[in-house]
């Protein structure tokens, strides 16, 4: 399906570079080359399957017009089509970050920095809010509250309220899963069973 796309037209709309028959798409800051025949990371290797799926869907679902309802953060479960994936998102994205970084706020800050995360503003009180430019026009905000005397650590991953115009709910869920895996294991972690 990707080979049938007019990459130059899509590239302009998404704000990505097109090099011949390849789209060059930064994913968590790492350039990936996508064509009708392959997906390759910056090292010329195939990324994990989830990354390939996300990048192809990103090209295939490119909206004809830029969404107007942008600028606000939304929880994953608040998107209209998220219900079938909401619990899985909690279990594979938010809970693993909470568990891995309980009492390790400085470690979490370092891990976020390695993935290109930048300090962000959360819509509610928290210990840490990090904005990730995951793809051009698709950002997420990781909000973390460490444990205290009354409550366990809690992570929430928010998306811009227009994210569903660029990716379907399954791909948005995979963005969170990849974030959790790479924060815990580093971005060079290649286990396909993330």
N, C-alpha and C positions, 0 to 999 in steps of 0.2 A: 504493500500500500504506500509506503514512503516513496518508492521510486516514481509514483504517479504525481507527486506533489510538485508544484512550481515553487522551488526553494527560494528563488529570488523574491517572489511576492510574499511568501511566508516570512522570510528573513526580515524584510522591511517591517512587517506588522509586529513581529516578536522582538525586533531589535537585536537580532543575532547575525553573526557573520556567515556568509556563504562563500565557500571556496570550491569552485567548479561544481561537481555534483555532490558536495558534502556540506551539511550544515555544521557549523562549529558552535556548540552549545556549552556554556559553562554550567556545571552541575556542582553545587556547593563549592564554587570557585575553580573547579578543575575542568579545563576544556575537554569536550568529547566531540568526536567527529561522527556524524550520522549520515549514512547514505542509504540508497535502496538495497544495498547488499551487506552492509555491516555497521556496527557501532564499535568505536574504538576509544579508549581513554588516551590521556596525554602521553602514556608510555607505548602506545601502539598495540595495546592488549585489549581483549574483550572485557568489559566490566561485568560485574555480577548481573544475572538475568534481570533482577528488579530494576536496575538502572537502565538497561536497554529498553525495557517495556515503558518506563516513564518517559524516556527521551523520544521514543517513537510516538507515543500517545500525545506528547506535547506538540509535536509537529502536526499530527493528524487532527487534533482538536482545536487548532489555532482558530480563534473567533474571527469572524469577518470584520467586526468593529471592536475597538477597545471598550471593555465594560465601563460604564459610568459610575457604578456603585463601588468605588474603591476607597481605600483609606482607613477602613475600620477593621478591627480584629474580630474573628469569630472562632468559637470552639468547633472542633471537628463535628461533633454530634449535632450542631445547629444547622448544618447544610441539609437541604431537603432530601437528598438521596443517600445520606450517610448511615441511616439506621442499621442496615445489614452488616456494616463494618465497624460500628461504633465501639462495641465491646472488644473486638480484636485490636482496634487502635489503642484502646486503653492498655490492653495486655502486652502489646508488642512495641509500643512507643513510649507512652507516659510512665507506666509503672516500672519498666526496666531502668529508666533514668532515675526515678525516685529511689529505687532500691540500690542502684550502683553508687549513687553519690550522696547518700545519707551521711551527714557529718563530714562531707568532703567538698565544701563549697569552693575552695581554692583549686582543687583538682578539676572540678566542673568548669570553672572559669578558664583554666588552661586548655582543657579539651575543646571548649567552644572556640577559643582563639585559633587553635590549629585548623579548625574547619571554616575559618573566615567569619565567625560570628562577631557581631558588634553590639555594644551596649544599646539596648532599646528601651522604650517607655512602655510599661505594661498598663493595661486599663484598670488594674487593681493592685493593691499593695503586695509586695513580694521582696524576697531577698536578692533575686537575680532575674533580670530580663535580658535575653540575648536575641537579637534579630539576625536571621540567616537569609542572605540572598540566594535561595536555592536554585532558581532559574530566572532568566530575565522575565520580569513582570510577575514572578511568583516568589513571595517571601513568606517565611514563617517566623513566629516569635515563641521562643521557649521561655516559660515563666517557671521559676523554681523557688519554693519555700523549704528551707531546711527544717529538720525536726526541732522541736522545742519540748518543754516540759509537758505540754498538753497534746500536741499533734505530731503525727509522723511526717516525714518529708513528703512533699507533694509537687509533682511536675505537671504542668499543663502546656500543651502545644497548640498555639493559635495560628490560624491562617488569615490572610487578607480576605475580606468578604467577597472578593471577586475571583478567588482561586479556582472555584469550580467552573469558571469559563475557560480555563486553560487545561485542567486535568480532571479526569473523572474521580469518583470517590475512592476507588481501589488504588489509584495512583497516589492520591493525597495521603492515604493510609500508609502506602509504601514509603513516602517521603519521611514520615515520622519514624517508621521502623528502621530505615537506613540511618537517620539521625541518631537514634538510640544506640544502634550497633556501632557506628563510627565514633560516637562520644566515648563509649566503653572500651573499644578495641583499637581505635585509630582508623584513619581513612584508607589505609592500605589493607584493611581486613577484607579478605576475598571469599570467605566462606559463603557458599550459595544458600546455606540454611539459616540465614539471619532471621 
